[in-house]
Amino acid sequence: MCQTNGVEFITEIAVGLDGIVLANSKATKQYNFTTAQLLRAVAAEVANHGRIMKNTSVAWQDIDSALPDGEIELMGPPPSSGTYDAFVELIMEARCHGFSTIADLSHARRFGVCRNVRKDDAFVMGIKNDGLMIKWLQEHPNAFGILPFLLYQENDDIIAANSINGVSPTAENITNGRYALARPIYLYVKTKHVDAVRGLQKFLYEFTSEHAIGPDGYLAEKGFIPLDDQGHNSARDSALSLHPIAR
């Protein structure tokens, strides 16, 4: 479609990182979850003994004896949010394609299995207000919520974050790539527009400047987790060179 409309060259610039956390009330116990366990908790369908079956896990213990002794009670992000996109990409799709049973499905069927969340009492989805999310976790002490990293940081006196694959969600662990539930945030530019659109090159210089995407930059206040020095330099180089991404 891009080529049909004359868009032949696109530059991709990583300008920060995005992370999500599995949080619960600070007054209760925290655990170490794996991404595979989270997939088993939230997916509408799961691979079991070579078949795709409806997810019937009611308690965490149905998934693993090391998990909480109680019913699964999870709050997910609203589907219209970037947090939901990260949740689907990092928890569902990232683990889903690793099952041979799922890999053998048709593309359309695999797409549904790897993206559809359960629609029962175990999974509550769609709370759009940040304050209400925090309040819900306080009112449900045995529940867990999938939240943006920034929202967790702003409320870490009330809620706690659980480790994922043995790694705690800190800015450092997200920046160095150790934390599994994190991904880059990209800025995409139609390369030819840089010469055609007045001010676009200056915009790219500003967006990749130290006071924008650096550790103390204003984008960090908006939820961007800063890149390391190498990532920052790479972003600046991309804004200058405008090297197109490979097809």
N, C-alpha and C positions, 0 to 999 in steps of 0.2 A: 504493500500500500504506500509506504514511504517512497519507494522508487517510482511508482506510478505518478505520484504527485511532485516529482522533481527533488525529493529529499534523498540525496545520494551519500552525503557525509555527515556524520553525527559525532560530536565529541562528548565523552563521558568523563565527568570530574567528580571524584569522591570528596565530599566536603565535610563529612562528619560521620558519626555512628549513632545508631538507634538501638536501644536495648529494652527488653521487657523482663519483668520479675514475677515470680510466684510468691505472693505475699500473704501473710495472715496476721492475726492479732499478736501483738508483742507479749501479751499476757499468757499465750499458750506456747506449746513446744514447736520448734522448727525442725525440719527434716532435710535430708538429701534426696532429691528426686532425680531420676534420669529422664531424658527426653522420650525414651521408649515407654516408660511408665506413664508419662503425661499423655502421650498419644493414646494409650490404652484407656485412660480416664476420660478423654474428651471426644474421641471419634465415634461417629454413629455406627460404623461397621469396623470390624477388626479381623485380621487374619488369624485363624485358629485351626491347627491340624490340617493345613492344606486347603482350607475353605475360607470364604469370606462370609462372616456371620454378623448378625446384629450384636452390638455391644451390650452384654447383660451384666457387666460388672456393677455392682451396687455399692460395695464397700472397698476401701483401699486395700484391705487384706485379700480381696479377690485377685488383685494384681500382683502384690508382693507382701510377704509377711513383715518386711522391714518398714512398711509404710504405716500411717496412722491407723489406730484401731477404732474405726468408725466409718460411717457412710461417706461416700464421695459427695462433696458439696463444693462446687467450683463456680466462681463468677468470671465470665469472659467479657471481653471488650465489645462494644457495639460494632456491628458489621461495617458501619460507615467510617470507622476510624482507622488511622494508620497502625494503631496498636493491634487491631484485628488482622490486618495484612501481615504484620510481623508474626503474630501468633500462628496463623495458617502456614506461613512459609517456614518458620523456624521449629515449630513443634510438630505440625501435621505432615507437611510435604517432605521435610528433611528426613524424617524417620520412616514415613510410609513407603517410599520407593525402595527401601532396603529389604522389604519382604518379597521373596520370589513369587509367592502366591499372587501378590498385587502386581508385580512387574509383568506377569503373564496376561493380565487383563487387557481389553481393548483400551485405546486412549481415552474415550469418553467415560467408560466405566471406572478406569483408574483415576481420572480427574475427580469424579464424584466421591469415590472412596477416600481419596486423600485430602478432601476439603470439607466434607460434610461433618458437622458437629452433632452430637446427640441432642435430642429435643425431649428430655425428661427432667425429673426433679434433681438429677445429679449436676446439671449444668444450667446456670442462670446467665443469660446473655442480654446485653442491651442497655445497661445502666450508663447513661451518657454524661452525667454530672460527676465531676471528680470528687466533690464533697460527699455525694451520696454513695460513691464507691467505698470511700473510707468509712463512712457511717455504717454501711452494710457489713463490712468486715468486723467492725466493733460489735454489731448486734448478732453476728454469727461467729462465735469464737472458735468453732470447729471447722470453719470454712476457709478456703483459699481463693485468692483473686489474682487474675492475670492483669498486671498494671504496667503503665509506662515507667521506665526507670526514674524519670524526673519526678513523677507523682510520688513514687516510693521515697525518694530523697527528701521531698518536702514534708513527708509525714513519718519519718523514721523514728519519731518519738512515740508513735502510736502503733505502727505496724512494723513487722520484721520481714526480711526476705529469706527465702529458703535457697539452699545451694542446688545447683543443677549440674549433674555429672561430676559432683565433688568440688565444684568451684563456686565461690560466693560471688554475687553480682556487685562488684565495685567498679568504679570508673576505670581504675587501673587494669582490672581483669578484662573489661570490655575493650579498652584501647589496645591491650597486648594480644587480643584474640583468644584468650583462654576460656572466656565465658561463652557458652553455646548459644544463648538466646540474644544474640546481637548481630547486627548487619550494617553495612555501609549505607549512607544516604548519598544519593547521586544527583548531580545537576547535569542535565543534558542540553546541548546546544546544537542547533543546526549550524554547521560550520560556516557556510556561505553567508549566513545572516550577520556575522561579525563585521564584515565590510559593508553590508547593505543597511544595517540598522544603527542609527546614530546612538552612541552611548553604550552599546552592548559590550564592547571591549572593556570600557571603564567599569561597567557593572561586574564583569568577570574578575577584574583585578581587585575590586572591592570585596567581592564575595569570598575570594581566596586569600584575603589579607590576614595578617596576624590578629588585628583587632576585631575581625569577624569570626574566623574559625579557630583562632588560637585558644589555649587553655582558659584565658580570661576574656575571650571574645564575647560579643553580644549575642551570638547565636547559641552559645552555651546556656544563656538565660532562657532560651526558647526550647530547650530540651535536646539540643545537639550535644552528643558526647564527643569531645575533641579528638582528632586524630593524633597519632604520635608525630614526632618531628619528621620522620621519613614520609608519612602520609601527607603532612602539611606541605612539605616541599614538592611532593608529587602533584598535589592539587595546583600549586602555583605554576609548576612547569606545564601542566595540561592547559591552564588558562592562557599561557603565553604561546605554546606551540600549536594548540588546537589540533592535535593529532587525532584523526578519526578512528573510531573503534572498528575492529575487524568484523566482517559480516559472518 
